[in-house]
Amino acid sequence: MNISQSNKEALKNPWVLGMLLFLVTFVTANAIFIYLAFQSAPQLVVEDFYERGEQYVETQKLIEKQKALGWTGVIMAPKTTRVNQHQLYEVLIQGKHSAALILDSVILHAYRPSDARADFSVEMQTSKPGMYGADVSFNLPGIWDVIIVAKQGEHEFMVTKRFTISP
C-alpha cells in the first residue's frame, strides 16, 4: 500500500470527484449571484421612503375616518383578465343601511408593485346610483393592485383588491 502525499489514487475515486465538482459549482454559482446583485439595481426601491414613512400616521387616521363613515364597497371585475383587453371594472359603494351613494368623484388607480412606470388612473362613471364603472386595459401581465378612491365632499373612501392579469 502506497500512502503518500504524491499518491494520485484519490483523484480517481468518483466520490472525491463528485465532491470537488459540487464545490466548484457552488462557488461559481455564488460568484455569479454576487456579481449580478452588484450590477443590477433593485427595482422595488422607493425614492421617497422617509416621506412615505411619515404619512403612516395620517393613513391610520384616514382608515379610522372611513370606518366611522360606515360605507361599504365591492369591486366587480371580469372572471378572466388578459393583457391589452378592454374590460369593464365596476364598484358598488353603499352608505349606512345599504343606501346608494351619489359621489363627487370615483377614480380607479392601478399599481403594478414590480414596475411603478406602468401605474395608471382612470375616472369611473356613474352607471346607476351607487354603481360606478370604467373600461380598463392593463398593458402588462402579472400582479396589479387596484385602489378605488371615492370622494363625496370632504369624505373619502377607498376599496382595494389585487388582480392577476394573464398574458
C-alpha positions as CSV (number, residue, x, y, z in Angstrom):
1,M,0.0,0.0,0.0
2,N,1.4,3.3,-1.1
3,I,0.4,6.1,1.3
4,S,2.0,9.3,0.4
5,Q,1.2,13.0,-0.4
6,S,2.2,12.3,-4.0
7,N,-0.3,9.4,-4.4
8,K,-2.8,10.3,-7.2
9,E,-5.2,7.5,-6.5
10,A,-7.7,9.7,-4.6
11,L,-8.5,11.7,-7.8
12,K,-9.7,8.6,-9.5
13,N,-12.4,8.0,-6.8
14,P,-15.8,9.1,-8.1
15,W,-16.9,10.3,-4.6
16,V,-13.9,12.7,-4.4
17,L,-14.5,13.9,-8.0
18,G,-18.2,14.4,-7.2
19,M,-17.4,16.5,-4.1
20,L,-14.9,18.6,-5.9
21,L,-17.4,19.2,-8.8
22,F,-20.1,20.1,-6.2
23,L,-17.7,22.6,-4.5
24,V,-16.7,24.2,-7.8
25,T,-20.3,24.5,-8.9
26,F,-21.4,26.0,-5.6
27,V,-18.6,28.6,-5.5
28,T,-19.2,29.5,-9.2
29,A,-23.0,30.0,-8.7
30,N,-22.4,32.2,-5.7
31,A,-19.9,34.3,-7.5
32,I,-22.4,34.8,-10.4
33,F,-25.2,35.8,-8.0
34,I,-23.0,38.2,-6.1
35,Y,-21.9,39.8,-9.4
36,L,-25.5,40.1,-10.6
37,A,-26.6,41.6,-7.3
38,F,-24.0,44.4,-7.6
39,Q,-24.6,45.0,-11.4
40,S,-28.4,45.4,-11.4
41,A,-30.2,48.0,-9.4
42,P,-33.1,46.7,-7.3
43,Q,-36.4,47.6,-9.0
44,L,-38.5,47.9,-5.8
45,V,-36.7,50.8,-4.2
46,V,-38.8,53.8,-3.4
47,E,-37.1,57.2,-3.7
48,D,-39.2,59.0,-1.1
49,F,-39.2,56.3,1.6
50,Y,-38.8,58.8,4.5
51,E,-41.8,60.9,3.4
52,R,-43.9,57.8,3.0
53,G,-43.0,56.7,6.5
54,E,-44.1,60.0,7.9
55,Q,-47.5,59.6,6.2
56,Y,-48.2,56.4,8.1
57,V,-50.0,58.2,11.0
58,E,-52.1,60.2,8.5
59,T,-53.0,56.9,6.8
60,Q,-54.1,55.4,10.1
61,K,-56.3,58.5,10.7
62,L,-57.9,58.2,7.3
63,I,-58.7,54.5,8.0
64,E,-60.4,55.5,11.2
65,K,-62.5,58.1,9.4
66,Q,-63.5,55.6,6.8
67,K,-64.7,53.2,9.5
68,A,-66.7,56.0,11.1
69,L,-68.5,56.7,7.8
70,G,-70.0,53.2,7.7
71,W,-69.6,52.9,3.9
72,T,-69.0,49.6,2.1
73,G,-67.6,48.9,-1.2
74,V,-67.2,45.9,-3.5
75,I,-65.1,45.7,-6.7
76,M,-66.6,43.7,-9.5
77,A,-64.2,42.5,-12.2
78,P,-64.3,40.1,-15.1
79,K,-63.6,36.5,-14.3
80,T,-60.7,36.3,-16.8
81,T,-58.4,39.2,-17.3
82,R,-55.9,39.5,-20.1
83,V,-53.3,42.0,-21.2
84,N,-54.4,44.7,-23.6
85,Q,-58.0,43.7,-23.4
86,H,-60.5,46.4,-22.6
87,Q,-62.9,45.1,-19.9
88,L,-65.5,46.7,-17.6
89,Y,-64.5,47.1,-14.0
90,E,-67.2,48.2,-11.6
91,V,-67.5,49.2,-8.0
92,L,-70.6,49.2,-5.8
93,I,-70.3,51.7,-3.0
94,Q,-73.1,52.0,-0.4
95,G,-73.6,54.1,2.7
96,K,-75.1,53.2,6.1
97,H,-78.0,50.8,5.9
98,S,-77.1,49.9,2.2
99,A,-78.2,53.3,0.9
100,A,-77.0,54.1,-2.6
101,L,-74.5,57.0,-2.6
102,I,-74.1,59.7,-5.2
103,L,-70.4,60.6,-5.1
104,D,-68.5,63.6,-6.5
105,S,-65.7,61.5,-8.0
106,V,-64.6,57.9,-8.2
107,I,-61.1,57.1,-9.5
108,L,-59.6,53.7,-10.2
109,H,-55.8,53.7,-9.5
110,A,-53.9,50.6,-10.8
111,Y,-50.5,50.0,-9.3
112,R,-48.0,47.4,-10.5
113,P,-45.8,46.5,-7.5
114,S,-42.9,45.5,-9.6
115,D,-42.8,48.4,-12.0
116,A,-44.1,51.9,-11.0
117,R,-43.8,53.2,-14.6
118,A,-46.8,51.1,-15.6
119,D,-49.1,52.7,-13.0
120,F,-52.2,54.5,-14.3
121,S,-55.5,56.0,-13.1
122,V,-59.0,56.1,-14.7
123,E,-62.0,58.1,-13.7
124,M,-65.1,55.9,-13.2
125,Q,-68.5,57.0,-14.5
126,T,-71.9,56.5,-12.8
127,S,-73.9,53.7,-14.3
128,K,-76.7,53.8,-11.6
129,P,-76.9,55.2,-8.1
130,G,-74.0,53.7,-6.1
131,M,-72.6,51.8,-9.1
132,Y,-69.6,53.2,-10.9
133,G,-67.7,51.6,-13.9
134,A,-64.7,52.2,-16.2
135,D,-63.4,50.4,-19.2
136,V,-59.8,49.4,-18.3
137,S,-57.0,47.8,-20.2
138,F,-53.8,46.5,-18.4
139,N,-50.7,46.8,-20.5
140,L,-48.5,44.2,-18.7
141,P,-49.2,40.8,-17.3
142,G,-48.7,40.0,-13.6
143,I,-49.9,41.2,-10.2
144,W,-51.8,44.6,-10.1
145,D,-53.1,46.4,-7.0
146,V,-56.3,48.3,-7.8
147,I,-57.3,51.0,-5.4
148,I,-60.6,52.8,-6.0
149,V,-60.9,56.2,-4.3
150,A,-64.4,57.6,-3.9
151,K,-65.0,61.2,-2.7
152,Q,-68.1,63.0,-1.5
153,G,-67.3,66.5,-0.3
154,E,-64.7,66.1,2.4
155,H,-65.3,62.4,2.9
156,E,-63.0,59.9,1.2
157,F,-63.4,56.1,0.9
158,M,-61.1,53.5,-0.5
159,V,-61.7,50.0,-1.8
160,T,-58.7,47.8,-2.7
161,K,-58.2,44.5,-4.5
162,R,-55.3,42.6,-6.0
163,F,-55.6,41.1,-9.5
164,T,-53.5,38.8,-11.6
165,I,-53.5,39.7,-15.3
166,S,-52.8,36.8,-17.7
167,P,-50.5,37.2,-20.7
